[in-house]
Amino acid sequence: MQLSLNAVCGDAALAVLRHHDPSLLVRSHLECVVDDLERSCLAEIDHLGKKSLGVHRLVQATVLQELTPDERAAQRDLYGILEAAST
């Protein structure tokens, strides 16, 4: 999965994610989370080319396995928002 960094750190993503993590009050907080994912090698960020965020399929599968059905539905909603914002 490759998503635009602008979409991942955009207002639409922030609004959806804020429901799950109230500490995400401003875009800079979300950018810190993205940086933490990169530092932990859970995501790869292309800063130069497409300016995108990529998460390996095995990491995605591991996270999805731990989610409740409601959390999975929310994840699909967020992915749809991010995908639409990336185009």
KEDOVEX-931887 format. One line per 8 residues: for each residue x, y negated, z negated of N, C-alpha, C. Coordinates in Angstrom, 3 decimals, always signed. Each point is the difference from the previous one (the first is absolute). Example, Ala and Ser with C-alpha at 12.3 -4.5 7.8 and 13.67 -1.06 7.14 Angstrom:
BEGIN
+13.190/+5.690/-7.800/-0.890/-1.190/+0.000/+0.900/-1.200/+0.000  -0.350/-1.050/+0.720/+0.820/-1.190/-0.060/-0.770/-1.090/-0.730
//
This chain:
BEGIN
+0.854/+1.175/+0.000/-0.854/-1.175/+0.000/+0.894/-1.231/+0.000  -0.191/-0.858/+0.960/+0.698/-1.275/+0.074/-1.040/-1.109/-0.034  +0.166/-0.938/-0.910/-0.924/-1.123/-0.099/+0.780/-1.299/-0.015  -0.586/-1.024/+0.548/+0.613/-1.318/+0.012/+0.182/-0.507/-1.431  +1.187/-0.546/-0.283/+0.232/-0.587/-1.331/-0.939/-1.172/-0.247  -0.326/-0.755/+1.057/-0.945/-1.109/-0.168/-1.366/+0.507/-0.450  -0.416/+1.145/+0.537/-1.287/+0.575/-0.402/+0.073/+0.558/-1.415  +1.086/+0.702/-0.306/+0.153/+0.622/-1.319/+0.024/-1.054/-1.104
+0.628/-1.116/+0.271/+0.118/-1.057/-1.015/-0.977/-1.141/+0.246  -1.002/+0.238/+0.823/-0.964/-1.039/+0.348/-1.130/-0.138/-1.003  -0.814/-0.998/+0.242/-1.109/-0.314/-0.910/-1.027/+1.118/-0.091  -0.302/+0.648/+1.123/-1.003/+1.075/-0.009/+0.478/+1.164/-0.857  +1.259/+0.395/+0.174/+0.553/+1.099/-0.800/+0.040/-0.377/-1.474  +0.405/-1.221/-0.269/+0.091/-0.457/-1.386/-1.373/+0.030/-0.675  -1.027/-0.419/+0.709/-1.356/-0.003/-0.567/-0.464/+1.415/-0.330  +0.283/+0.955/+0.887/-0.418/+1.384/-0.245/+0.817/+0.607/-1.139
+1.294/-0.206/+0.030/+0.874/+0.595/-1.018/-0.225/-0.588/-1.388  -0.411/-1.247/-0.051/-0.232/-0.656/-1.290/-1.070/+0.738/-0.821  -0.945/+0.665/+0.696/-1.026/+0.775/-0.709/+0.616/+1.191/-0.734  +1.115/+0.501/+0.518/+0.663/+1.164/-0.596/+1.117/-0.390/-0.949  +0.564/-1.189/+0.200/+1.101/-0.469/-0.839/-0.151/-1.498/-0.222  -0.646/-0.391/-1.101/-0.257/-1.420/-0.269/+1.271/-0.852/-0.137  +1.152/+0.633/-0.145/+1.234/-0.784/-0.116/+0.413/-0.604/+1.344  -0.630/+0.444/+1.090/+0.332/-0.529/+1.322/-0.778/-1.292/+0.240
+0.421/-1.045/-0.685/-0.706/-1.272/+0.082/+0.396/-0.816/+1.217  +1.257/+0.085/+0.379/+0.493/-0.788/+1.131/+0.835/+0.887/+0.915  +0.201/-0.480/+1.208/+0.722/+0.768/+1.014/+1.400/+0.397/-0.472  +0.667/-0.852/-0.759/+1.365/+0.324/-0.442/+0.028/+1.246/-0.881  -1.067/+0.249/-0.767/-0.068/+1.224/-0.806/-0.072/+1.230/+0.899  -0.788/-0.101/+1.057/-0.135/+1.117/+0.942/+1.324/+0.228/+0.738  +0.683/-1.068/+0.359/+1.294/+0.125/+0.664/+1.010/+0.698/-0.907  -0.064/-0.259/-1.315/+0.878/+0.688/-0.962/-0.298/+1.500/-0.031
-1.276/+0.359/+0.077/-0.374/+1.419/+0.015/+0.563/+0.670/+1.258  -0.116/-0.671/+1.132/+0.532/+0.542/+1.248/+1.520/+0.160/-0.100  +0.669/-0.993/-0.567/+1.457/+0.100/-0.198/+0.356/+1.169/-0.908  -0.794/+0.213/-1.054/+0.238/+1.129/-0.910/-0.152/+1.336/+0.732  -0.983/+0.093/+0.884/-0.181/+1.225/+0.789/+1.218/+0.264/+0.873  +0.535/-1.057/+0.582/+1.188/+0.161/+0.841/+1.212/+0.400/-0.841  +0.188/-0.652/-1.129/+1.129/+0.326/-0.883/-0.071/+1.441/-0.492  -1.209/+0.490/-0.211/-0.196/+1.372/-0.477/+0.043/+1.017/+1.135
+0.216/-0.473/+1.216/+0.039/+0.853/+1.202/-1.337/+0.684/+0.265  -1.096/-0.592/-0.450/-1.329/+0.529/+0.276/-0.595/-0.627/+1.257  +0.621/-1.077/+0.450/-0.428/-0.668/+1.225/+1.234/-0.557/+0.690  -0.135/-0.175/+1.305/+1.087/-0.558/+0.794/-0.514/-1.275/+0.657  +0.754/-1.066/-0.139/-0.418/-1.280/+0.554/+0.943/-0.390/+1.130  -0.585/-0.339/+1.136/+0.750/-0.512/+1.132/-0.065/-1.522/-0.079  +1.043/-0.608/-0.528/+0.022/-1.450/-0.185/+0.344/-0.747/+1.285  +0.667/+0.669/+0.923/+0.507/-0.689/+1.189/-0.871/+0.176/+1.237
-0.386/+1.219/+0.292/-0.729/+0.280/+1.237/-1.466/-0.349/-0.080  -0.816/+1.011/-0.260/-1.461/-0.165/-0.013/-0.520/-0.604/-1.295  +0.873/-0.163/-0.988/-0.420/-0.495/-1.326/-1.166/+0.841/-0.507  +0.298/+1.282/-0.187/-1.039/+0.944/-0.384/+0.416/+0.806/-1.223  -0.995/+0.629/-0.599/+0.194/+0.860/-1.158/-0.382/+1.406/+0.419  +0.857/+0.952/-0.292/-0.287/+1.394/+0.324/+0.083/+0.868/-1.241  -0.936/+0.925/-0.110/-0.022/+0.950/-1.109/+0.016/+1.396/+0.604  +0.938/+0.812/-0.425/+0.152/+1.348/+0.548/-1.262/+0.820/-0.280
-0.313/+0.904/+0.937/-1.218/+0.827/-0.127/-0.015/+0.834/-1.272  +1.152/+0.490/-0.440/+0.031/+0.806/-1.230/-0.318/-0.842/-1.236  +0.479/-1.247/-0.012/-0.330/-0.909/-1.112/-1.492/-0.281/+0.021  -0.552/-0.270/+1.182/-1.440/-0.252/+0.119/-0.806/+1.195/-0.501  +0.390/+1.200/+0.424/-0.731/+1.209/-0.389/+0.059/+0.220/-1.506  +1.150/-0.248/-0.591/+0.147/+0.175/-1.451/-0.898/-0.966/-0.759  -0.021/-1.252/+0.432/-0.839/-1.001/-0.670/-1.474/+0.341/+0.189  -0.410/+0.338/+1.225/-1.407/+0.324/+0.257/-0.489/+1.180/-0.820
+0.877/+0.954/-0.238/-0.360/+1.192/-0.764/-0.380/-0.364/-1.438  +0.560/-1.070/-0.514/-0.246/-0.402/-1.382/-1.217/-0.913/-0.163  -0.576/-0.465/+1.097/-1.109/-0.945/-0.077/-1.339/+0.706/-0.214  -0.892/-0.687/-0.689/-1.377/+0.472/-0.141/-0.731/-0.271/+1.316  -1.174/+0.606/+0.211/-0.760/-0.285/+1.226/-0.307/-1.498/+0.180  -0.326/-0.694/-1.081/-0.269/-1.437/+0.099/+1.253/-0.774/+0.387  +1.134/+0.392/-0.560/+1.260/-0.664/+0.338/+0.384/+0.262/+1.455  -0.304/+1.206/+0.491/+0.276/+0.309/+1.411/-0.860/-0.864/+0.916
-1.249/-0.196/-0.365/-0.885/-0.851/+0.810/+0.522/-1.434/+0.031  +0.448/-0.489/-1.136/+0.562/-1.352/-0.064/+1.266/-0.093/+0.835  +0.803/+1.055/-0.011/+1.237/+0.025/+0.780/-0.330/-0.079/+1.484  -1.025/+0.721/+0.437/-0.391/-0.035/+1.416/-0.485/-1.388/+0.386  -0.756/-0.657/-0.897/-0.462/-1.363/+0.262/+1.184/-0.952/+0.158  +0.968/+0.113/-0.895/+1.171/-0.866/+0.059/+0.794/+0.263/+1.265  +0.176/+1.263/+0.361/+0.748/+0.327/+1.212/-0.687/-0.605/+1.219  -1.321/+0.056/+0.047/-0.743/-0.597/+1.110/+0.228/-1.503/+0.090
+0.005/-0.662/-1.145/+0.250/-1.447/-0.035/+1.411/-0.301/+0.496  +0.964/+0.752/-0.489/+1.395/-0.222/+0.392/+0.215/+0.294/+1.481  -0.608/+1.060/+0.479/+0.147/+0.364/+1.401/-0.613/-1.086/+0.899  -1.161/-0.508/-0.375/-0.640/-1.060/+0.782/+0.841/-1.281/-0.007  +0.601/-0.296/-1.148/+0.819/-1.213/-0.103/+1.319/+0.152/+0.746  +0.424/+1.220/+0.253/+1.273/+0.242/+0.685/-0.100/-0.185/+1.504  -1.220/+0.010/+0.524/-0.143/-0.080/+1.463/-0.166/-1.397/+0.471
//
